[in-house]
Amino acid sequence: MEQTKDRKQIRAELDAAGFKNTWVWVLCMLIIAAFLIGISLFQRYKDISKNREYSYADAILIEHNQQKTYRWRKQGSNTTTRTYIKVAYTPEGSDKHYEIGKNDVQPSIINKPYRVFYKADDPKNAYITRCDWLTGEYIPVEKNYDLPISFAGFLTIAALYLFFDEQMAKKRIRKGTFNPGKKAKN
């Protein structure tokens, strides 16, 4: 019975210090992070399944460049970087070489292996892919699948911080060294 009273007192002190419903925020952040990871994986596998309809050939990077655009405004400057790549490939069973280019790719994929997926009856109908770090499959170069995963990582770190902050506050309350500073408004 005494332990329940201690828990209620601890909870009351935590609530007064602003830790009210922390577990709800932690749970919401983790659910959103899981949802974002699920969206990223769904999109990756959707595009990977599209590859099955095409033939493929390994490609060689023959050209790449980056163009920076500066825009000045009253609020401040804005810099945009666009990356362009061009690859060459030879369809299987053909002596003819083809080239294909793509704008707005991620700069981090410049020196990675490429593969071109093309229609067997029309080798000019093609798209450039790169090997994905998460699935090991080839995905289109122009898509940024890592953005939702990065945001999910940020949410997970923030949720862990909130969780461990509350746990450390509970520990300090039990030791009697808790000093909440300002009281939170209810």
C-alpha positions as CSV (number, residue, x, y, z in Angstrom):
1,M,0.0,0.0,0.0
2,E,2.9,2.3,0.9
3,Q,4.5,1.7,-2.6
4,T,1.2,2.9,-4.3
5,K,1.2,6.1,-2.3
6,D,4.9,6.7,-3.2
7,R,4.0,6.2,-6.9
8,K,1.1,8.7,-6.6
9,Q,3.4,11.2,-4.9
10,I,6.1,10.7,-7.6
11,R,3.5,11.1,-10.3
12,A,2.1,14.3,-8.7
13,E,5.5,15.8,-8.5
14,L,6.2,14.9,-12.1
15,D,2.9,16.4,-13.2
16,A,3.6,19.6,-11.3
17,A,7.0,19.8,-13.0
18,G,5.6,19.5,-16.5
19,F,6.0,15.8,-17.1
20,K,2.2,15.3,-17.5
21,N,1.3,12.8,-20.2
22,T,4.9,12.4,-21.4
23,W,4.2,8.8,-22.3
24,V,1.4,10.0,-24.7
25,W,3.9,12.2,-26.6
26,V,6.5,9.4,-26.6
27,L,4.0,6.9,-28.0
28,C,2.7,9.3,-30.6
29,M,6.3,10.1,-31.8
30,L,7.1,6.4,-32.1
31,I,3.9,5.6,-34.0
32,I,4.6,8.5,-36.4
33,A,8.2,7.3,-36.8
34,A,7.0,3.7,-37.6
35,F,4.4,5.1,-40.1
36,L,7.2,7.1,-41.9
37,I,9.4,4.1,-42.1
38,G,6.5,2.1,-43.4
39,I,5.8,4.7,-46.1
40,S,9.5,4.7,-47.1
41,L,9.6,0.9,-47.3
42,F,6.3,0.7,-49.2
43,Q,7.6,3.2,-51.8
44,R,10.9,1.4,-52.2
45,Y,9.3,-2.0,-52.8
46,K,6.7,-0.5,-55.1
47,D,9.4,0.8,-57.3
48,I,11.5,-2.4,-57.0
49,S,8.5,-4.4,-58.2
50,K,8.3,-2.1,-61.3
51,N,11.9,-3.3,-62.2
52,R,10.6,-6.8,-62.9
53,E,8.8,-5.5,-66.0
54,Y,12.1,-4.3,-67.5
55,S,15.4,-5.7,-68.7
56,Y,18.5,-4.2,-67.2
57,A,22.1,-3.4,-68.0
58,D,24.9,-2.1,-65.8
59,A,25.7,1.5,-66.6
60,I,28.8,3.6,-66.6
61,L,28.8,7.2,-65.4
62,I,30.1,9.4,-68.2
63,E,29.1,12.8,-67.0
64,H,28.0,14.6,-63.8
65,N,27.8,18.2,-62.7
66,Q,26.4,20.3,-60.0
67,Q,24.8,23.7,-60.5
68,K,24.3,26.0,-57.6
69,T,21.7,28.8,-57.8
70,Y,21.7,31.7,-55.4
71,R,18.5,33.7,-54.8
72,W,18.6,36.9,-52.8
73,R,15.5,38.1,-51.0
74,K,14.6,40.6,-48.4
75,Q,14.3,37.7,-45.8
76,G,17.8,36.3,-46.7
77,S,19.5,34.2,-49.3
78,N,18.6,30.8,-50.6
79,T,20.9,28.3,-52.3
80,T,19.7,25.5,-54.4
81,T,22.0,22.7,-55.7
82,R,20.9,20.6,-58.7
83,T,22.9,17.6,-59.6
84,Y,22.9,16.1,-63.1
85,I,24.2,12.7,-64.1
86,K,24.5,11.0,-67.5
87,V,25.2,7.3,-67.9
88,A,25.9,5.0,-70.8
89,Y,24.6,1.4,-71.2
90,T,24.5,-1.4,-73.7
91,P,21.3,-3.5,-73.8
92,E,21.9,-7.3,-73.6
93,G,22.4,-8.8,-77.0
94,S,23.0,-5.5,-78.7
95,D,26.1,-3.7,-80.1
96,K,24.5,-0.3,-79.9
97,H,25.3,2.0,-76.9
98,Y,22.7,4.3,-75.4
99,E,23.0,7.3,-73.1
100,I,20.5,8.6,-70.6
101,G,20.6,11.6,-68.3
102,K,18.8,12.6,-65.2
103,N,18.4,16.0,-63.3
104,D,17.9,16.5,-59.6
105,V,19.5,13.4,-58.3
106,Q,21.0,13.2,-54.8
107,P,24.7,14.4,-54.8
108,S,25.6,11.5,-52.5
109,I,25.0,8.9,-55.2
110,I,27.6,10.3,-57.7
111,N,30.2,7.5,-57.4
112,K,27.8,4.6,-56.8
113,P,27.1,1.7,-59.2
114,Y,24.2,2.3,-61.6
115,R,21.9,0.1,-63.5
116,V,19.6,1.1,-66.3
117,F,16.2,-0.6,-66.6
118,Y,14.8,-0.5,-70.1
119,K,12.0,-2.1,-72.2
120,A,13.4,-5.0,-74.2
121,D,11.6,-3.9,-77.4
122,D,12.5,-0.2,-76.9
123,P,15.9,0.3,-75.2
124,K,15.5,4.1,-75.2
125,N,12.5,3.8,-72.9
126,A,14.7,3.5,-69.8
127,Y,15.4,4.9,-66.3
128,I,18.5,5.0,-64.1
129,T,18.7,3.2,-60.8
130,R,21.1,2.9,-57.9
131,C,21.7,0.2,-55.3
132,D,19.7,1.0,-52.2
133,W,21.5,0.8,-48.9
134,L,18.5,-0.6,-47.0
135,T,17.1,-3.2,-49.3
136,G,20.1,-4.0,-51.5
137,E,17.8,-3.7,-54.6
138,Y,18.0,-1.1,-57.4
139,I,15.8,2.0,-57.0
140,P,15.3,5.1,-59.2
141,V,18.0,7.7,-58.7
142,E,15.7,10.7,-58.6
143,K,13.7,9.5,-55.6
144,N,14.7,10.5,-52.1
145,Y,13.5,7.6,-50.0
146,D,15.8,8.5,-47.1
147,L,14.0,11.7,-46.1
148,P,11.1,10.0,-44.2
149,I,13.7,7.7,-42.6
150,S,15.8,10.6,-41.5
151,F,12.7,12.3,-40.0
152,A,11.7,9.1,-38.3
153,G,15.2,8.9,-36.8
154,F,14.8,12.4,-35.4
155,L,11.4,11.6,-33.9
156,T,12.8,8.4,-32.3
157,I,15.7,10.3,-30.7
158,A,13.3,13.0,-29.4
159,A,11.0,10.3,-28.0
160,L,13.9,8.6,-26.3
161,Y,15.0,11.9,-24.9
162,L,11.6,12.6,-23.4
163,F,11.3,9.0,-22.0
164,F,14.8,9.0,-20.4
165,D,14.3,12.6,-19.1
166,E,11.2,11.5,-17.2
167,Q,13.0,8.4,-15.9
168,M,15.9,10.5,-14.6
169,A,13.4,12.9,-12.9
170,K,11.7,9.9,-11.2
171,K,15.1,8.7,-10.0
172,R,15.9,12.2,-8.6
173,I,12.5,12.4,-6.9
174,R,13.1,9.0,-5.2
175,K,16.6,10.2,-4.0
176,G,15.1,13.6,-2.9
177,T,17.4,15.6,-5.2
178,F,14.8,16.7,-7.6
179,N,14.6,20.5,-8.2
180,P,12.0,21.2,-10.9
181,G,12.9,24.9,-11.2
182,K,9.8,26.7,-12.5
183,K,6.5,25.0,-12.0
184,A,4.6,24.2,-15.2
185,K,1.2,25.9,-15.7
186,N,-1.7,23.5,-15.6
